[in-house]
Amino acid sequence: MSNETATSGTDSVSASVSAVGGSKGLVIVSGLISIIFGALLLNHPQGVLSTITFLVGLWLLIAGVLQFVAGFGPGLEGGSRAALFLSGVLSLFIGLFLVKHIISDSVGSDAKAWALVAILIGANWLITGMARLFAGIANPGMPGRGFTIFSGVITIIAAIVVLASPLSSLAVLVWITGIWLIVLGVLEVVAGLFIKRS
């Protein structure tokens, strides 16, 4: 009896996480968070590197959690689910690195420091974009499949732009990141409003 209760409790938790993972609300919240962080970055394009890395790191931490939860969504096959989990975990690790390591080192505006930030952001976007693209293509029954594929493509493009010139300047990196976050956020909010549950 206690085993049945434990199993039904676990099933209930799994069902709840799966419902959140495929919910419109998760996509909308993710979009709103991206818009807020994008606006904060654009408001301080000449800001101190430590402030900028903290904002980007914090956004990656939140985005990583949301991406990980999205991996529990309905209509996902094993490989796609694993790709979303992996990109979520990667976002968490890079976010932690940016918040903890770069801030504590007080690197100021050193060119090597912002090149590192650009490379980390670009690598994260590349892997996240590929995970989204793979998840969308491989899962015809996935809610919001078209948006997932589209956001994967634009995330990969943003990654290529950042990785192509990591040493351009801190201001350029901040503008690209801020604009991309706002664009992605708006797309996520709009897509979230039209996602139908499978």
N, C-alpha and C positions, 0 to 999 in steps of 0.2 A: 504494500500500500504506500509506504514511504517512497519506494522507488518510482511508483506511478506518479506520485505527487511531485517528486523532483523532476521527472521527465516532462510532466505537463508544465511545470514552472519554467523549465529550460525552453520548451517549445513556445511558450508564451513570450518569453524574452526574445527569442529568435524571430517570432512573427512581428513583434513590435519594432525591432531593429530593421527588419526587412521592409516594414511599412514606412518607416522614416527614410530609409535608404532610397526608396522609389517615390517619395512624396514630392508634390509640387512645392510644398513649403520649404523643403531643403534646398531646392534649386533657387527659389526666390530669396531665401535668407543668404545663400552663398552670393547671389548677385548683388544684394544690398551691401553686404560686407565689402565686396570688391569695389563698388562705387565709392563707399566711404573712404577706403584706404587710397584709392586712386585720387580722390579729391584732396586728401591730406597731402599726398606727395606733390600734386600740382601746385598746392598752396605754398610749398616750401622747396621750389626747385633748386635754390641756391643754398639749401640747408647744410648743416654739418653732416658729414658722412655717418657719424654715430647715430644721429637721429633718423636718418634715412634708412640705414640698415636695421635699426630697431623696428621701424614701421613695416618694412618689407618682411623682416623676420616674423613679426607678430602676425602679419597677414598670411604668411606661409604656414604658420602653426595652425591657425584657424582653418585655412583652406585644406590643409592636410587631414585634419579631423573630419571635415565635411566630405572630402574625397574618399576617405576610408569608409565612412558610414554609407556613402553612395554605392560602395562595392557590395553592400548587402541588398541592394535593390532587386526588384523582381525582373524576370526576363533575361538574366545574365547567365552565360555559360561559365564553366570553370576557369578557362583561360582569361576571359574578360574580367571576371571578378578578381582574379589574382593580379591582373595588370592595374586595376583601380586601387587595390590594396597597396600594391608596391609603390605606385605614384603618391598615394596618401602618406605612406611611411617616409618616403624620400622627402616630401614637403615638410614633414615634421622634423626630420633630422637637419635639413638645411635651415629651416626656421630657427631651431634651437641654436645652431651654429652661429647664425647671424645675430641673434639676440644676445647670446652669451659671450662668444669668443671675440667678435669684432668690437662690440661695445667695450668690453673689459680691457682691450688692448689700447684704447684711445689712439687710433691710428690717424686721426685728423683727416686731411684731404689727400693723403698719399696716393699716387697713381696706381701703385700695385694693389692697394687695398680696394679701390673702386673697380679695378679690373677683376679682382677675385669675386667681388659682389656681383658684377655683371656676368661672369662665367657661371657662378652658382645659380643665379636667376635664370639664365639662358638654358643651362642643363636641366633645371627643374621643369621649365616650360616645355622643353623638347620631350622629356619623358612623359610628362602629364598629357601633352598633346597627342603623343603616340598611343598612350593608354586609352584616351577618349576615342580616338579614331578607330583603334582596334575594337574597343567595346561596342561602338556604334555599328561598325561593318559586320561584326561577327554575331550580332544579336538582333534579328529582324523583329522580335516581339518586345524589344526594350521600349519603355515609355520615353518619349522625347528623343527618339533615335536620330532624327534629322539634325536636331540641335547639337547632340553629342558629337556627331560627325563634323558638323560645321565648326563647333568650338575647338575640336581637335585640330582641324586644319589651320584656323587662325592662331591658335596657340603655338603650333609648329612654326608658322611664319614669323610670329613675334620672337620666338627663340632664335631663329636664324638671324634676324635683324640685330638682336642684342649680341649674339656670339660672333657675328661678322666684324664688329668694331667695339670690343670690350674696353679699349683704351681711349675711345673718342673723348668723352668727358663725363664728369659726374652729372652735370645738368642734363645732357642728352639722355643718359641712362634713366634719370629720374622722370624726364618727360615721357620717354617711351613707356616706362613702367606704369606711370600714372594714367596715361591715355589708354593703354591696353587694358588696365584694370577697369576703367570706366566703361569702355566699349564692351568688354566681356560681361561686366556686371549688368549693363542694360540688356544685353542679349539673354543673359540668364533669367532676369526678371520677366522679360517678355515671353521667353520659352516656358518658364514655370507657370505662367498664367494659362498657357494653352496645352500643357501636358495632360494627357488622359491616362488614367490608370489602366493597366492591362488586366 
